[in-house]
């Protein structure tokens, strides 16, 4: 009973009930999708204003354009290292485990109509296009679309503007700070709906695709999940232990509620405000969380990067198309660009996958039809890996910039400070 009084216990119950309803009453379960969508929309409603307040307050307190620029460069550098490792991990494990062997699909057997909509919208952006898209057409447009990168860019400018006002900027800064506190209370209210949202999303997934899909794509699912676990334990765990100086396992326990909600809803945005608050609670400066976490949703999706190269390898193996190591390195280089701008919502990675296949011209885009049915199942741990990767990235930049009290963080992680 004590477990059910906590949010993560209630979310676990919601996920379990969702699986049960999906198996017993699949038609009814598919209709429960609206519950998951409602919860995600509630979070989307609040996430952009939360980021605005957090970034403005954090940047205004820094008050130094050079410091913000230096932090931004370090963030980009770490993102590139982490995503390169993630892409390489996907290629390594898909070649070691070879989940596509034995499928023996042919190009003629692929349903091109199934992926026609994805292929038509897929577009591989150039680095300059990626940079240009950071700047919104207008501040209102950025908030209306929920484009978190553009919201963050505008918020940084507002924060710097308030810092430049000096004492005249103190009152509006207090207003923004107070409004941010109000928004976090609203987030707390919305989180009470999290178990219902997790139930609806999981019931829809199982009801629509069934448990039989686990057997059909068993080797791919096992291979991908194993890669996620090894990447988290070895790379992210190593970075946490040897550079940040904190325990990744204790970070898991500290943020378990958010991770369980994410597991159920499969939307990275669904827990963003709460994770940012948890990182601030560890003693990370708000300027760091406000800059790194929103940027990570587009530029540091480690789980999506692993999935991207592993999916390409799976399609090649399933179609019996051998790829040389030079070709695989070329795919990795292309994916370094196409993987940027991945939205924090389920299904966005399929557009990135299509853009990567189009750019490489080594495999047919219709090959996505081989994995489109299982994508929702694969999205569960992929989103968790994305979130953990961005949490670690935030702690790395905070440690690099000296904007975290490690003694306080250790005390929070072991429960000495609530």
FENPE-V173712 format. One record per residue. N is the residue number from 1. RES is the residue in three letters. OMEGA is omega as a letter, one per 20 degrees, with the letter a starting at -180 (999 if undefined). D_FIRST is the distance of its C-alpha to the first C-alpha in Angstrom with 1 decimal. Layout:
((N RES OMEGA D_FIRST) (N RES OMEGA D_FIRST))
//
This chain:
((1 UNK r 0.0) (2 UNK r 3.8) (3 UNK a 5.4) (4 UNK r 5.2) (5 UNK r 6.7) (6 UNK a 9.4) (7 UNK a 12.2) (8 UNK r 12.7) (9 UNK r 9.3) (10 UNK r 10.3) (11 UNK r 13.8) (12 UNK r 13.0) (13 UNK r 11.6) (14 UNK r 14.8) (15 UNK a 17.0) (16 UNK r 15.9) (17 UNK r 16.5) (18 UNK r 19.7) (19 UNK a 21.0) (20 UNK r 20.4) (21 UNK r 22.2) (22 UNK a 24.9) (23 UNK a 25.7) (24 UNK a 25.6) (25 UNK a 27.2) (26 UNK a 28.9) (27 UNK r 31.1) (28 UNK a 28.4) (29 UNK r 26.4) (30 UNK r 29.5) (31 UNK r 29.5) (32 UNK r 26.0) (33 UNK a 27.7) (34 UNK r 28.4) (35 UNK r 24.7) (36 UNK r 24.8) (37 UNK r 28.3) (38 UNK a 27.3) (39 UNK r 24.7) (40 UNK r 27.2) (41 UNK r 29.9) (42 UNK r 27.9) (43 UNK r 27.7) (44 UNK r 31.3) (45 UNK a 32.3) (46 UNK a 31.1) (47 UNK a 31.6) (48 UNK r 35.5) (49 UNK r 35.6) (50 UNK r 33.0) (51 UNK r 35.1) (52 UNK a 38.2) (53 UNK a 37.0) (54 UNK a 35.6) (55 UNK a 38.8) (56 UNK a 41.2) (57 UNK a 39.8) (58 UNK a 39.6) (59 UNK r 43.1) (60 UNK r 44.7) (61 UNK r 43.6) (62 UNK r 45.2) (63 UNK a 48.3) (64 UNK a 50.2) (65 UNK r 51.1) (66 UNK r 52.0) (67 UNK r 48.6) (68 UNK r 46.8) (69 UNK r 49.3) (70 UNK r 48.8) (71 UNK r 45.0) (72 UNK r 45.5) (73 UNK r 47.8) (74 UNK r 45.5) (75 UNK r 42.6) (76 UNK a 44.9) (77 UNK r 46.1) (78 UNK r 42.6) (79 UNK a 41.6) (80 UNK r 44.7) (81 UNK a 44.0) (82 UNK a 40.4) (83 UNK r 41.2) (84 UNK r 44.2) (85 UNK a 42.1) (86 UNK r 39.5) (87 UNK r 42.4) (88 UNK r 44.0) (89 UNK r 40.9) (90 UNK r 40.6) (91 UNK a 44.3) (92 UNK a 44.1) (93 UNK r 41.2) (94 UNK r 42.5) (95 UNK r 45.8) (96 UNK a 44.3) (97 UNK r 41.9) (98 UNK a 44.0) (99 UNK a 41.5) (100 UNK r 44.2) (101 UNK r 46.6) (102 UNK r 47.3) (103 UNK r 46.4) (104 UNK r 50.1) (105 UNK r 49.9) (106 UNK r 53.1) (107 UNK a 53.8) (108 UNK a 55.2) (109 UNK a 52.1) (110 UNK r 49.9) (111 UNK a 49.1) (112 UNK a 50.5) (113 UNK a 49.6) (114 UNK a 45.9) (115 UNK a 46.2) (116 UNK a 49.2) (117 UNK r 47.2) (118 UNK a 45.5) (119 UNK a 48.9) (120 UNK a 50.7) (121 UNK a 48.3) (122 UNK a 48.0) (123 UNK r 50.1) (124 UNK a 50.4) (125 UNK r 50.8) (126 UNK r 53.2) (127 UNK r 52.2) (128 UNK r 54.2) (129 UNK r 52.5) (130 UNK r 49.1) (131 UNK a 50.3) (132 UNK a 52.0) (133 UNK r 48.8) (134 UNK a 47.1) (135 UNK a 49.3) (136 UNK r 48.4) (137 UNK r 51.0) (138 UNK r 49.7) (139 UNK a 46.8) (140 UNK r 45.8) (141 UNK r 45.9) (142 UNK r 43.6) (143 UNK a 40.9) (144 UNK a 41.6) (145 UNK a 41.2) (146 UNK r 38.2) (147 UNK a 40.2) (148 UNK r 38.3) (149 UNK r 41.2) (150 UNK r 43.6) (151 UNK r 41.4) (152 UNK r 41.1) (153 UNK r 44.9) (154 UNK a 45.5) (155 UNK r 43.0) (156 UNK r 44.7) (157 UNK r 48.0) (158 UNK r 46.8) (159 UNK r 45.3) (160 UNK r 48.6) (161 UNK r 50.5) (162 UNK r 48.6) (163 UNK a 49.2) (164 UNK r 52.9) (165 UNK a 53.1) (166 UNK a 52.4) (167 UNK r 51.9) (168 UNK a 52.4) (169 UNK a 49.2) (170 UNK a 47.0) (171 UNK r 46.3) (172 UNK r 45.4) (173 UNK r 43.2) (174 UNK r 41.3) (175 UNK r 40.9) (176 UNK a 39.5) (177 UNK r 37.2) (178 UNK r 35.9) (179 UNK r 35.6) (180 UNK r 33.5) (181 UNK r 31.1) (182 UNK a 30.8) (183 UNK r 30.2) (184 UNK r 27.3) (185 UNK r 25.7) (186 UNK r 26.3) (187 UNK r 24.7) (188 UNK r 21.5) (189 UNK a 21.6) (190 UNK a 22.3) (191 UNK r 19.4) (192 UNK r 17.1) (193 UNK a 18.9) (194 UNK r 18.3) (195 UNK r 15.6) (196 UNK r 18.2) (197 UNK r 21.0) (198 UNK r 19.5) (199 UNK a 19.0) (200 UNK a 22.6) (201 UNK a 24.2) (202 UNK r 22.8) (203 UNK r 23.5) (204 UNK a 27.0) (205 UNK a 27.6) (206 UNK a 26.8) (207 UNK a 28.4) (208 UNK a 31.6) (209 UNK r 32.2) (210 UNK r 30.4) (211 UNK a 29.2) (212 UNK a 32.9) (213 UNK r 33.7) (214 UNK r 31.7) (215 UNK a 34.3) (216 UNK a 37.2) (217 UNK a 36.5) (218 UNK a 34.7) (219 UNK r 37.0) (220 UNK a 37.0) (221 UNK r 33.2) (222 UNK a 33.0) (223 UNK a 35.9) (224 UNK a 34.5) (225 UNK r 31.0) (226 UNK r 32.7) (227 UNK r 34.9) (228 UNK a 32.1) (229 UNK r 30.3) (230 UNK r 33.7) (231 UNK r 34.7) (232 UNK a 31.5) (233 UNK a 31.6) (234 UNK a 35.3) (235 UNK a 36.7) (236 UNK r 33.9) (237 UNK r 32.6) (238 UNK r 36.2) (239 UNK r 36.9) (240 UNK a 33.9) (241 UNK a 34.8) (242 UNK r 38.6) (243 UNK a 39.2) (244 UNK a 36.4) (245 UNK r 35.4) (246 UNK a 31.6) (247 UNK r 29.0) (248 UNK a 28.0) (249 UNK r 24.9) (250 UNK r 23.8) (251 UNK r 24.6) (252 UNK a 22.3) (253 UNK a 19.4) (254 UNK a 20.5) (255 UNK a 20.7) (256 UNK r 17.9) (257 UNK a 16.6) (258 UNK a 20.1) (259 UNK r 20.9) (260 UNK r 18.0) (261 UNK r 19.2) (262 UNK r 22.7) (263 UNK a 21.9) (264 UNK a 20.9) (265 UNK a 23.6) (266 UNK r 26.4) (267 UNK a 28.1) (268 UNK a 28.9) (269 UNK a 29.4) (270 UNK a 25.9) (271 UNK a 24.7) (272 UNK r 28.0) (273 UNK a 27.7) (274 UNK r 24.3) (275 UNK r 25.7) (276 UNK r 28.9) (277 UNK r 27.0) (278 UNK r 25.1) (279 UNK r 28.5) (280 UNK r 30.1) (281 UNK r 27.4) (282 UNK a 28.6) (283 UNK r 32.0) (284 UNK r 33.6) (285 UNK a 36.3) (286 UNK r 35.8) (287 UNK r 39.1) (288 UNK r 37.8) (289 UNK a 34.5) (290 UNK a 36.4) (291 UNK a 39.1) (292 UNK a 37.4) (293 UNK r 34.2) (294 UNK r 35.9) (295 UNK a 38.9) (296 UNK r 36.7) (297 UNK r 35.5) (298 UNK a 39.1) (299 UNK a 40.6) (300 UNK r 38.1) (301 UNK a 36.0) (302 UNK r 35.9) (303 UNK r 33.8) (304 UNK r 36.2) (305 UNK r 39.2) (306 UNK a 38.0) (307 UNK a 37.5) (308 UNK a 40.9) (309 UNK r 43.0) (310 UNK r 41.1) (311 UNK r 41.5) (312 UNK r 45.2) (313 UNK r 45.6) (314 UNK r 43.8) (315 UNK r 46.1) (316 UNK r 49.2) (317 UNK a 48.2) (318 UNK r 47.4) (319 UNK a 50.8) (320 UNK r 52.6) (321 UNK a 53.8) (322 UNK r 54.4) (323 UNK r 53.8) (324 UNK r 55.8) (325 UNK r 54.2) (326 UNK r 56.4) (327 UNK r 54.9) (328 UNK r 51.3) (329 UNK r 52.1) (330 UNK r 53.6) (331 UNK r 50.4) (332 UNK a 48.4) (333 UNK r 50.9) (334 UNK a 50.6) (335 UNK r 46.8) (336 UNK r 46.8) (337 UNK a 48.3) (338 UNK a 46.7) (339 UNK r 43.1) (340 UNK r 43.5) (341 UNK r 42.3) (342 UNK r 39.4) (343 UNK a 37.3) (344 UNK a 33.5) (345 UNK a 32.9) (346 UNK r 32.5) (347 UNK a 35.9) (348 UNK a 38.0) (349 UNK r 38.6) (350 UNK r 40.6) (351 UNK r 43.2) (352 UNK r 43.5) (353 UNK r 43.9) (354 UNK r 46.6) (355 UNK r 48.4) (356 UNK r 48.4) (357 UNK r 49.8) (358 UNK a 52.5) (359 UNK a 53.4) (360 UNK r 53.7) (361 UNK r 55.6) (362 UNK a 54.8) (363 UNK r 52.5) (364 UNK r 52.4) (365 UNK r 49.9) (366 UNK r 49.3) (367 UNK r 47.6) (368 UNK r 44.4) (369 UNK a 44.3) (370 UNK a 43.2) (371 UNK a 39.9) (372 UNK a 39.2) (373 UNK a 37.1) (374 UNK a 34.7) (375 UNK a 34.6) (376 UNK r 31.4) (377 UNK a 29.6) (378 UNK a 31.3) (379 UNK a 30.2) (380 UNK a 26.6) (381 UNK r 27.1) (382 UNK r 30.4) (383 UNK r 28.8) (384 UNK r 26.4) (385 UNK r 29.6) (386 UNK a 31.4) (387 UNK r 28.8) (388 UNK r 28.6) (389 UNK a 32.4) (390 UNK r 32.8) (391 UNK r 30.4) (392 UNK r 32.5) (393 UNK r 35.7) (394 UNK r 34.8) (395 UNK r 34.2) (396 UNK a 37.5) (397 UNK r 39.5) (398 UNK r 38.0) (399 UNK a 39.0) (400 UNK a 42.4) (401 UNK a 43.1) (402 UNK a 41.8) (403 UNK r 39.4) (404 UNK r 36.3) (405 UNK a 35.6) (406 UNK r 34.5) (407 UNK r 33.7) (408 UNK a 31.4) (409 UNK r 29.8) (410 UNK r 29.2) (411 UNK r 27.7) (412 UNK a 25.2) (413 UNK r 24.3) (414 UNK r 23.6) (415 UNK r 21.6) (416 UNK r 24.5) (417 UNK a 24.8) (418 UNK 999 22.1))
//
